[in-house]
Amino acid sequence: MTEIPDKLYFKIGEVSKLADVAPHVLRYWETEFSDIKPKRANSKQRLYRREDVELILVIKDLLHDQGYTISGAKKLIGDAEDIASLASPVETHEVSERLITVKEELLALKKLLNRDPS
């Protein structure tokens, strides 16, 4: 999981590096996801809050890692109680991988136990 520095505001370049997406992608996501609302400095520079960065990381995970479409991600975000609940699929994936490993080990053990001792 990406570590977000303890700051009040982030410039678009910083968010771009944190999320590993180009700045134009962030600007596009602003048009698609109404919950991303960066403030504007007097210089018209976008200033993202921590909540914006967290949401952007979730959106990136949904779109790039889990294969959701923009509309699918919008629906999932709209239906979610909070952003933290959307971040859990990564943990769920890790748990699934562990369960698969345990299953494989149990099947190997079963095979050993079922061998004919003669």
N, C-alpha and C positions, 0 to 999 in steps of 0.2 A: 504494500500500500504506500502511496506517495505521502511523504511527510510535508505538511504545510507549515511554513515558518509562522511564528507568532507575531503577526503584524495586523494593523487595522485595514490597510488598503494595499492592493497589488496593481502594478501597471500591467498592461496587456502583454508586454514582453515577458514579464515574470510568470504570468499565468500560462502563457504559451509554452514556456520551458517546463513548468510544473506538470502540465497536462500532456506535453509532448505532441502538440498540434500547432499548426501555423496560426498566426494572428488572424488571417482572413477567415479561418474556420471558426474561431471564437466570435468574430463579428457576425458570421452567418448564424451561428447557434443563438445569438442574441435575438435575431429576427424570428427564429423558430420556437424558442422556449421563453415565454414571457416572464418566467421567474428569474432569469438572469437580467439583472438591472444594475449595470455599473453606473456609479456616479460620474459626473464630469467635473474635472478640475477647471480652474479659470482658463487654462491653456487648451481646453477641450480634450485633454487626455482622459482616457477611460480609467477609472479607479474601481477595481473589483473588491468587494467585501469578502471576508472569509466564507460566508454562506454561498456566495457566487462561485468561488473556487471549488468548494465541496460539491456543489451541484454540477459544475463543469466536469469534475473528475468522474462523477457518477454517469453523466451523459456520455463521456468518452468510453467508459467501461461498457455501457449498454450498447453503444453503436459499434465500437471497434472490436471489443473482446467478445461480447455475447451475441453479436450479429443482429441486433434489433434495427428496424428502420426508424426514421425520424418519427413517423406517426406512432409506431409501436412504443418508442421510448416516451413520447409525449403522454400516451395513454397510461403507461406504467407509472410515470412520475405523477400524473394527475390523480391516479387511484391510490398512491402511496400515502400512508399516514405521515411519514417524515422521510427525509433523505437518508438517514441512517439505515432504514429498513431496506433501501435499495442497494446499499453497499454490501449486504450480507451474501449475495450470490457468490462472491469470491470465496467467502468462508465455506459456503455450501459446497462449492466445487472441491475445495481442499478436503472436506469431510467425505465427499463422494469418493475421492481418490483413495483416502485411507480405508474406507469400507471395501473398496475393490481389492486392495492389498490384503486385508484381513480375510476376505472371502477366498482369495487365491490360496492363502496360507492354510485355511481350514480345509479346503478341498484337497490340498497336498497331504495334509495330516490324515484325512479320511482315507485317501488312497493308500497311505502307509498302513493304517490300521486294518484295512480290508484285504491286505495281501495274505495269501495262503502261506502259513508258517511251515508247511511240509516240504 
